[in-house]
């Protein structure tokens, strides 16, 4: 496997430039190993797309970063800080809730399902977490929320309830809500899979704009290969909990090294 400067197996000691770092991370569900001793590093501002068949471990990586799951083995670092562990007495031990919440504040996620609060209007959906987690005043949170709604093309929908919006509009609100937390890392989990086909292009165009106009680091799981090719600095091919190959999208999509990658791409392109 060739070495790529954007994403590579990390050296023995953490590097300052690693924003996300997995060291020998294993995750099992019963007898099934979903991630198998995964080493992974992502530098700030980079856009990395994870591809591969369903069940290959891609979404598990995002869920571990969101602390919806915990690794069975290995460690995860975000911004140089351990996510699920903390140091006590010179050794790593499972982290307390306060430590996990503090580190996880740097991470935002947009899910397949929009997960908006149905009883809250659009603006409050965006402002609730910044006020309670980041400590912003209501005025600060609402000013930021209105700016983000303008960014995603929904500036006139502040007082609407989610049920009055289309699927594409709800996903735009979900993107604005994730950005409202001012994350260093934005996780995107098949964000168009629940949308009607005619709504997909608009959401992907919005994400392209965000990728080009901000310095947020993106880790994306998608089957939209043209989108992956457009926004990615690096594409990783997963199968059975392991990385088969990785590299610049031009390399992965035009000259993959692994037979399984060629087989996967030929089935979906």
HUHUBEL-V492785 format. One record per helix or strand of 3 or more residues. SS is the DSSP state (hx for helix, st for strand). FROM is the first residue (numbers start at 1). TO is the last residue. If there is no record, write none. Layout:
BEGIN
SS&FROM&TO  SS&FROM&TO
END
This chain:
BEGIN
st&18&29  st&32&43  st&47&52  hx&58&65  st&73&78  st&85&88  st&91&94  hx&97&104  st&107&110  hx&122&132  hx&138&151  hx&162&164  hx&167&180  st&185&189  hx&197&213  st&217&221  hx&225&231  st&234&239  st&242&247  hx&249&254  hx&259&268
END
